[in-house]
Amino acid sequence: QVRLVESGGGLVQAGGSLRLSCEVSGSPNTFPEMGWYRQGPGNSRELLAVASATGGTAYSASAKGRFTISRDNAKNTVFLQMTTLKPEDTRVYYCNVGGNGERFWGQGIQVTVSS
């Protein structure tokens, strides 16, 4: 059973940084896509960044310039380095992996940015 475990969230002051990690277990395969989303309006999830197994990355407008995604294929882990955090970045952040016909989500981790 594939399991995604996120860590690194918490409370930080505006202007600070956090590094989220998501470790994937239960799969012998490397997922073509590993990415990060965050809670959006209603039950939606906003895509922030995606990293491919071959090293490519893509960012949404809200993430570009402040967030950096990276992955360690050997450890089946994806990271999101977040800098210059703002109170409006306060959300639940989700890890997502897939691209091979299946897609899996983490349970979500809270990030709170105080002003």
C-alpha positions as CSV (number, residue, x, y, z in Angstrom):
1,Q,0.0,0.0,0.0
2,V,1.4,3.4,-1.0
3,R,1.8,5.8,1.8
4,L,2.8,9.5,1.8
5,V,4.0,11.1,5.0
6,E,4.5,14.8,5.1
7,S,6.6,16.6,7.6
8,G,8.2,20.0,8.3
9,G,5.1,22.2,8.7
10,G,4.3,24.3,11.6
11,L,4.2,27.9,12.8
12,V,6.6,30.6,11.4
13,Q,6.7,34.3,11.4
14,A,6.1,36.3,8.2
15,G,9.3,36.5,6.2
16,G,10.5,33.2,7.5
17,S,11.2,29.9,5.8
18,L,10.0,26.3,6.1
19,R,11.0,23.1,4.3
20,L,8.3,20.5,3.8
21,S,9.2,16.9,3.1
22,C,7.1,14.0,1.8
23,E,8.4,10.5,2.0
24,V,6.7,7.9,-0.1
25,S,6.7,4.2,1.0
26,G,5.0,1.1,-0.2
27,S,6.0,1.4,-3.9
28,P,9.0,-0.1,-5.6
29,N,8.7,2.4,-8.5
30,T,9.8,5.9,-8.9
31,F,6.8,8.1,-9.6
32,P,7.2,10.2,-12.8
33,E,5.6,13.2,-11.0
34,M,6.0,14.4,-7.4
35,G,4.4,17.6,-6.4
36,W,2.9,19.9,-3.8
37,Y,-0.5,21.4,-3.6
38,R,-2.2,23.5,-0.9
39,Q,-5.8,23.9,0.2
40,G,-7.7,26.3,-1.9
41,P,-11.3,27.7,-1.8
42,G,-13.9,25.2,-0.7
43,N,-12.6,21.7,-1.2
44,S,-10.2,22.6,-4.0
45,R,-6.5,22.1,-4.0
46,E,-4.1,24.6,-5.6
47,L,-1.1,23.2,-7.5
48,L,2.1,24.8,-6.4
49,A,5.0,22.9,-7.9
50,V,5.8,19.6,-9.7
51,A,9.1,17.8,-10.1
52,S,9.7,15.1,-12.7
53,A,11.8,12.1,-12.2
54,T,14.2,13.4,-14.8
55,G,14.8,16.7,-13.0
56,G,12.3,19.0,-14.6
57,T,10.3,21.4,-12.5
58,A,7.3,23.6,-12.9
59,Y,5.7,26.2,-10.7
60,S,2.4,28.0,-10.3
61,A,2.4,31.8,-10.3
62,S,1.9,31.9,-6.5
63,A,4.9,29.6,-5.9
64,K,7.4,30.9,-8.5
65,G,10.2,32.9,-7.0
66,R,9.6,31.9,-3.3
67,F,9.2,28.2,-3.3
68,T,11.6,25.5,-4.6
69,I,10.7,21.9,-5.2
70,S,13.3,19.1,-5.3
71,R,13.2,15.4,-5.0
72,D,15.5,12.5,-4.0
73,N,14.6,9.6,-6.2
74,A,16.8,7.2,-4.2
75,K,14.8,8.0,-1.0
76,N,11.5,8.5,-2.8
77,T,11.1,11.8,-1.2
78,V,10.0,15.2,-2.4
79,F,10.7,18.5,-0.7
80,L,9.3,22.0,-0.9
81,Q,11.5,24.8,0.3
82,M,9.4,27.9,1.1
83,T,10.9,31.3,1.7
84,T,9.6,34.8,2.4
85,L,6.4,33.3,3.8
86,K,3.4,35.5,4.1
87,P,0.3,35.2,6.3
88,E,-1.7,34.3,3.1
89,D,0.4,31.2,2.8
90,T,-1.3,29.8,5.8
91,R,-3.0,26.7,4.5
92,V,-2.9,22.9,4.6
93,Y,-0.2,21.6,2.2
94,Y,-0.5,18.3,0.4
95,C,2.0,16.1,-1.3
96,N,0.9,14.3,-4.5
97,V,2.7,11.7,-6.6
98,G,1.7,10.0,-9.8
99,G,2.1,10.1,-13.5
100,N,2.0,6.3,-14.2
101,G,-1.7,5.8,-14.2
102,E,-2.1,6.1,-10.5
103,R,-2.1,9.1,-8.1
104,F,-1.7,9.3,-4.4
105,W,-2.1,12.0,-1.8
106,G,-0.6,12.7,1.6
107,Q,-2.8,13.5,4.5
108,G,-1.8,17.1,4.5
109,I,0.2,19.3,6.9
110,Q,-0.6,22.6,8.4
111,V,1.6,25.7,7.7
112,T,0.7,28.8,9.7
113,V,2.4,32.1,9.0
114,S,2.0,34.8,11.7
115,S,2.1,38.5,10.9
